[in-house]
Amino acid sequence: MADLKSNVFGIDFPNPVMPAAGPNVKTAALMLKAAETGAGSIVSKTFSILPAVDPRPTMKKTIAGGLLNCETWLEDEYSKFIPELKTVSNSTEIPLIASIGYSAKDVAELGRILEDEVKPAAIEFSTHYTGHDISPLIEVAESLKKSVSIPVLMKISPNFPKLEELVLTAEPIVDGFVAVNSFGPALDFNPSKCSPSLGSSWGQGWMSGPPLQPIALGIVCQLARLVKKPIIGVGGISSGEDAAKFLMAGASLVQVCTAAISGGPETYGRIASELSAWLDSEGYNSVSDIKNKYIDNLENRRN
Ligand SMILES: Cc1cc2nc3c(=O)[nH]c(=O)nc-3n(C[C@H](O)[C@H](O)[C@H](O)COP(=O)(O)O)c2cc1C
């Protein structure tokens, strides 16, 4: 059996597959079920100081197995979510990564509360809904980094226009990156009804699932060739072979959202088992054997 263990950000992960922030991890019950059924770590739904108010419906299937959503962050008060996270942190051995947003003030306050009360292994912060300027995002990174002693990860949105400049500026501050969030704005609707299928202002949403995979894989590979800090790959992963591609393209770990919305919290453990079987069948002994293999092969071809 191939060895799936790794140490990333100074944290031990029994396997590289974890949830991505979304409705799939919005309660302690969902997070604990993921842990019980073989996820390598847990990521929470993103929360902020103010609860979100999302227009309904928030999700709609689109072509090619994709999903459109207009769900933002947690709709509950964060004071109700902290005890749920404490339960998760106290009940499982695997690492917990808390996801928060959005302003420099929000993340400093939430970072302190998390470190005092929940003690997660790391914190990721979302850069969705925060505009297209680099300096406010760097302020958020600096503010969170100053308020906690645990690793801080910046989650990248694929539609950010100056991605390379953003990660190069953020690299000295953060401990790693999560790439990518869902892509948008995107639109789909039933032409017979010819009206919006999502509750957003003109029916627009963020696209995730299989159609996002080549975009996410491209960004992971682009960033892995640019920065040394570890990257968690996310976007359209639904099988062990998908996870292997992200590790080969430079990711150290992977996250899964859309496949778990339809497949349930057992999805992460299933993907980890499939990854192990795939490594065995291809003659690899461990995840470290395939890490960066695609990038290394590119370099060898050039030499
Ligand atoms: C319904 C829905 C809600 C999401 N909510 C969040 C969120 O709260 N915070 C966040 O950083 N990303 C959020 N995402 C983005 C996912 O974490 C992930 O980055 C993206 O969907 C790509 O992965 P996937 O193709 O496996 O879904 C959400 C995605 C979906 C589909």
Ligand as a Chemical Component Dictionary entry (heavy atoms), coordinates in Angstrom:
data_LIG
# 
_chem_comp.id                   LIG 
_chem_comp.type                 NON-POLYMER 
_chem_comp.pdbx_formal_charge   0 
_chem_comp.three_letter_code    LIG 
# 
loop_
_chem_comp_atom.comp_id 
_chem_comp_atom.atom_id 
_chem_comp_atom.alt_atom_id 
_chem_comp_atom.type_symbol 
_chem_comp_atom.charge 
_chem_comp_atom.model_Cartn_x 
_chem_comp_atom.model_Cartn_y 
_chem_comp_atom.model_Cartn_z 
_chem_comp_atom.pdbx_ordinal 
LIG C1  C1  C 0 -21.857 25.997 -2.773 1  
LIG C2  C2  C 0 -20.428 26.414 -2.599 2  
LIG C3  C3  C 0 -20.042 27.190 -1.500 3  
LIG C4  C4  C 0 -18.714 27.588 -1.331 4  
LIG N1  N1  N 0 -18.357 28.317 -0.233 5  
LIG C5  C5  C 0 -17.060 28.669 -0.053 6  
LIG C6  C6  C 0 -16.656 29.356 1.112  7  
LIG O1  O1  O 0 -17.418 29.591 2.047  8  
LIG N2  N2  N 0 -15.345 29.733 1.207  9  
LIG C7  C7  C 0 -14.425 29.446 0.229  10 
LIG O2  O2  O 0 -13.252 29.808 0.364  11 
LIG N3  N3  N 0 -14.783 28.753 -0.881 12 
LIG C8  C8  C 0 -16.065 28.359 -1.031 13 
LIG N4  N4  N 0 -16.430 27.619 -2.130 14 
LIG C9  C9  C 0 -15.389 27.249 -3.125 15 
LIG C10 C10 C 0 -14.827 25.849 -2.839 16 
LIG O3  O3  O 0 -14.191 25.784 -1.589 17 
LIG C11 C11 C 0 -13.815 25.423 -3.932 18 
LIG O4  O4  O 0 -12.702 26.290 -3.868 19 
LIG C12 C12 C 0 -14.384 25.454 -5.340 20 
LIG O5  O5  O 0 -15.741 25.071 -5.361 21 
LIG C13 C13 C 0 -13.599 24.543 -6.297 22 
LIG O6  O6  O 0 -13.560 23.215 -5.820 23 
LIG P1  P1  P 0 -14.592 22.069 -6.305 24 
LIG O7  O7  O 0 -14.601 22.065 -7.796 25 
LIG O8  O8  O 0 -14.067 20.812 -5.667 26 
LIG O9  O9  O 0 -15.922 22.456 -5.764 27 
LIG C14 C14 C 0 -17.752 27.198 -2.298 28 
LIG C15 C15 C 0 -18.131 26.396 -3.391 29 
LIG C16 C16 C 0 -19.430 25.990 -3.532 30 
LIG C17 C17 C 0 -19.805 25.103 -4.701 31 
# 
loop_
_chem_comp_bond.comp_id 
_chem_comp_bond.atom_id_1 
_chem_comp_bond.atom_id_2 
_chem_comp_bond.value_order 
_chem_comp_bond.pdbx_ordinal 
LIG C1  C2  SING 1  
LIG C2  C3  SING 2  
LIG C2  C16 DOUB 3  
LIG C3  C4  DOUB 4  
LIG C4  N1  SING 5  
LIG C4  C14 SING 6  
LIG N1  C5  DOUB 7  
LIG C5  C6  SING 8  
LIG C5  C8  SING 9  
LIG C6  O1  DOUB 10 
LIG C6  N2  SING 11 
LIG N2  C7  SING 12 
LIG C7  O2  DOUB 13 
LIG C7  N3  SING 14 
LIG N3  C8  DOUB 15 
LIG C8  N4  SING 16 
LIG N4  C9  SING 17 
LIG N4  C14 SING 18 
LIG C9  C10 SING 19 
LIG C10 O3  SING 20 
LIG C10 C11 SING 21 
LIG C11 O4  SING 22 
LIG C11 C12 SING 23 
LIG C12 O5  SING 24 
LIG C12 C13 SING 25 
LIG C13 O6  SING 26 
LIG O6  P1  SING 27 
LIG P1  O7  DOUB 28 
LIG P1  O8  SING 29 
LIG P1  O9  SING 30 
LIG C14 C15 DOUB 31 
LIG C15 C16 SING 32 
LIG C16 C17 SING 33 
# 
